[in-house]
Amino acid sequence: RFVPVRFKPTASVHKDADCGGVNLLITNREVFEPVLTGFELVAQLPKLSPREFELNKVLRLLVNQQALDALRNGSDGRALKQIYERELQSFRALRAQYLLY
């Protein structure tokens, strides 16, 4: 559940500015999908605040150029998760070769 909040940061580029945001309350941790939620949030922010949201900075969090390109093309969180999962499967297959136990 998303709960709107107002706050005034004490540091960062928004120091002492009135800001709005949300608190995310997890009501059922058994069904909550944090990765999908994050992808959905990052997919919606450019649509909600296109002038303020700096999409290019998201690459530092995604660490995946294909996902960033998909975001630029308007993909939703589920599409981003599919990209992530394909990459994760490839990584797990590679990693399995080197596991000792």
RAVENNOR-V746448 format. One record per run of one state. SS is the DSSP state (hx for helix, st for strand, lp for the rest). FROM is the first residue (numbers start at 1). TO is the last residue. If there is no record, write none. Layout:
BEGIN
ss & from & to
SS & FROM & TO
SS & FROM & TO
END
This chain:
BEGIN
ss & from & to
lp & 1 & 1
st & 2 & 8
lp & 9 & 17
st & 18 & 24
lp & 25 & 33
hx & 34 & 48
lp & 49 & 54
hx & 55 & 62
lp & 63 & 64
hx & 65 & 72
lp & 73 & 76
hx & 77 & 96
lp & 97 & 101
END
